[in-house]
Amino acid sequence: MRKLFSPVIVLMSIVVMLSAFKKTTSNVDSNPVTPSKYASTKWSIDKVHSNVKFTVTHLVISEVEGYFKIFDGSMEHSKPDFSDAKINFSVDINSINTDNDNRDKHLKSDDFFNAEKFPTMKFESTSFTPLGNNKYKLVGNLTIRDITKPVTFDVTYGGTANMMGTVKAGFKAKTTINRFDYNLKWDKTTEAGGLVVGKDVDITVNAELNQAK
């Protein structure tokens, strides 16, 4: 009788231990919270290796080019393909340069930018969509004077490079705006009826960005 009783006790003990172990493991979360897969990355514009240019027709037959000497910009994203990027850009209107002092003064006047009252042109993105082959569509709000309107830039991504420990990324963005949409209102016509200064302005931004360390 004693020999039969001992194995029964051992068997019951094993069952109890297995039951306790099952209850313990059932309390473990099978879907634990994990940190975000991608960390936020911030970039600032390298002003020495970037530029903001514009082109507009003159007398219908030719083009006049200009640029802004002072500007700033930044980008922040979490996804490696930049698809969630937030981009901000600003330009100092008083830094406009078309290689002609009289023309620059006219552009700063109320006929065009009114730089005294509205010294800054601003852009804030709302989306940055990858199109493949290093092409993107950048959509955002452009503010000139006191008017804000949506614009779309065609963007080409040039890639990244490492220079002396700093990661750099290059982008080229292009768009065309109607200056009358932003109350750049001067509209003198030629004898033939065409505008002395065209209504469409081509804008090109060549941006080299430095990754924050």
Buried (B, 14 or more C-beta within 10 A) or exposed (E): EEEEEEEEEEEEEEEEEEEEEEEEEEEEEEEEEEEEEEEEBBBEBBBEEBBBBBBBBBEEEEEBEBBBEBBBBBBBBBEEEBEEBBBBBBBBBBBBBBEEEEBBEBBBEBBBBBBEEBBBBBBBBEBBBBEEEEEBEBEBEBBBBEEBEEBEBBBEBBEEEEEEEEBBBBBBBBBBBEBEEBBBEBEEEEEEEEBEBBBEBBBBBBBBBBBEE
